């Protein structure tokens, strides 16, 4: 399917719902290449790097996710292109297929592995909820967009397909599998090297890690977190919208946001630190 530069298709793109659900319930990850133009991705990169510099200057603005590696939660209006991202036909199709028609966007932020970042331990982003452990249902998704072309030496994201269903037996904090089980993940591991304009979506429960960045380049990746009704990830975040920005949003997007309306944006106090990542892989 040929998409236009901003990721839309005037003929009305139709995506294979069975393929989407099969990928996320099977491997735990899928992607759409060329969803956005390189110009759009370059603009995103400019915004992310500006916000990263600002966050590093602000106490608590950037949360460590390992040596030389940070996570920064941001406001939707901090970046140009938020509406294009959140209303992209593929993003909407994925959310509706897996999370249902009442899905909510609960988080936007970015990861930045810098030069010298080391291998993270294999992990989940948060403990698996009862919906997944008992009900065998995915109730949240994480979309990722690289802001640069990724190469082998830049610390690419690595994921172990199918492990979103692993029971957390012996997991530290229900998130970190025991090191004696690493061979299971290494045997399955897939390294992802997307290009600017690509978008992926995964279950944050699928076991994954950032790898060592041996280059002299930063590898930022935007994160968009989405919940199904009943999921509680919004409690870890603080999605703020100014009233003036909210008034510019299309109604079909407003209904899919969990937000706090403010007159002026407030610095975000990051509530989702992952202590087990701080030292990197032992």
Order of alpha helices (4+ residues) and beta strands (2+ residues): alpha-beta-alpha-beta-beta-alpha-alpha-beta-alpha-beta-beta-alpha-beta-beta-beta-beta-beta-alpha-alpha-beta
